[in-house]
Amino acid sequence: METLNKILLRAKQRAEQLQLPYAGALTPNEAHQVQQLVPQATLIDVRSRAELELVGRIPQAVHIEWAFYPGMSANPDFAAQLDTQVDKELLTMFICRTGGRSHNAAAVAAKLGFTEAYNVLEGFEGEATPDSKQRGRINGWKAADLPWTNA
């Protein structure tokens, strides 16, 4: 396992290269290593409840919906929920299905004063396969065979 400093340095370099408005961008494997190295770090899953129930969830992740199913209407209370449920001083990682909503959530967190906000690239399911359009096989948390459950 790599050191926390090496992982976060690489994540911060990605953020600089991509001109991201938050601390850094982690691969799923890096995010999982951060969870192991920093037990107080928070992983926030911003997928809808339906996604968690149908596709699976990550143990110990905090769930704050970015948008509601069906229709994917924005959660007007996202910032307030984040502010009350998560300590701004802690390292905070955001994950969604493929990395888009979690990017937006990390950007909001940074605006709220979360100085250690990170997006988990690829998300829980990652890219869809070109032929069958199935997710969870090319990249992402599931494809990396990291802990998740259907329960």
SEGUDO-349273 format. One record per residue (C-alpha): x negated, y negated, z; residue number from 0. Coordinates in steps of 0.25 Angstrom, whole numbers, plus 5000, padded with zeros to 4 digits. Layout:
# SEGUDO-349273
X_Y_Z_NUM
...
# end
This chain:
# SEGUDO-349273
5000_5000_5000_0
4995_4986_4997_1
4993_4975_5007_2
5005_4965_5008_3
4995_4954_5004_4
4992_4960_4991_5
5007_4963_4988_6
5011_4949_4991_7
5000_4942_4984_8
5004_4950_4971_9
5019_4946_4973_10
5015_4932_4975_11
5006_4932_4963_12
5018_4937_4955_13
5027_4926_4960_14
5016_4916_4956_15
5015_4922_4942_16
5030_4922_4940_17
5032_4909_4947_18
5042_4915_4957_19
5048_4905_4967_20
5045_4915_4979_21
5034_4922_4985_22
5032_4934_4976_23
5037_4946_4968_24
5035_4960_4973_25
5036_4973_4966_26
5045_4983_4972_27
5033_4991_4977_28
5027_4979_4983_29
5040_4975_4990_30
5041_4989_4996_31
5026_4987_5001_32
5029_4974_5007_33
5041_4980_5015_34
5031_4990_5020_35
5020_4980_5024_36
5030_4970_5029_37
5041_4976_5037_38
5048_4963_5040_39
5048_4959_5025_40
5062_4958_5019_41
5067_4965_5006_42
5080_4958_5002_43
5088_4966_4991_44
5097_4955_4984_45
5105_4965_4976_46
5120_4966_4977_47
5126_4976_4987_48
5131_4984_4975_49
5117_4986_4970_50
5112_4991_4983_51
5124_5001_4984_52
5123_5006_4970_53
5108_5005_4967_54
5101_5006_4981_55
5095_4998_4992_56
5081_4996_4998_57
5081_5000_5013_58
5078_4988_5022_59
5081_4978_5012_60
5090_4966_5016_61
5101_4964_5006_62
5106_4950_5002_63
5114_4950_4989_64
5109_4940_4978_65
5122_4942_4971_66
5135_4950_4973_67
5140_4962_4964_68
5149_4962_4956_69
5146_4949_4947_70
5132_4947_4954_71
5137_4933_4960_72
5127_4926_4968_73
5126_4928_4983_74
5129_4913_4988_75
5124_4917_5002_76
5111_4923_4997_77
5101_4912_5002_78
5109_4911_5016_79
5109_4926_5018_80
5094_4927_5014_81
5091_4916_5024_82
5098_4922_5035_83
5094_4937_5033_84
5080_4936_5030_85
5068_4929_5037_86
5061_4919_5028_87
5048_4921_5034_88
5048_4936_5030_89
5043_4942_5017_90
5056_4943_5009_91
5057_4952_4996_92
5069_4952_4987_93
5074_4963_4978_94
5086_4965_4968_95
5089_4974_4957_96
5078_4969_4947_97
5071_4957_4953_98
5080_4946_4948_99
5089_4943_4960_100
5078_4945_4970_101
5070_4935_4962_102
5081_4925_4964_103
5082_4929_4979_104
5067_4927_4981_105
5068_4913_4975_106
5080_4909_4984_107
5072_4915_4996_108
5060_4907_4993_109
5069_4894_4992_110
5074_4898_5006_111
5060_4898_5011_112
5057_4913_5011_113
5042_4911_5008_114
5039_4926_5006_115
5051_4929_4996_116
5047_4940_4986_117
5055_4946_4974_118
5054_4961_4972_119
5052_4963_4957_120
5059_4973_4949_121
5070_4974_4960_122
5076_4987_4965_123
5080_4993_4952_124
5070_4986_4942_125
5071_4986_4927_126
5081_4994_4919_127
5076_5005_4910_128
5077_5001_4895_129
5084_5014_4891_130
5094_5017_4902_131
5094_5003_4909_132
5092_5010_4923_133
5085_5003_4934_134
5076_5008_4945_135
5067_5016_4936_136
5057_5006_4930_137
5054_4997_4941_138
5060_4991_4954_139
5061_4996_4968_140
5068_5009_4965_141
5059_5013_4953_142
5047_5010_4963_143
5053_5021_4972_144
5054_5012_4984_145
5064_5014_4996_146
5078_5013_4992_147
5091_5019_4995_148
5105_5021_4990_149
5111_5021_5004_150
# end
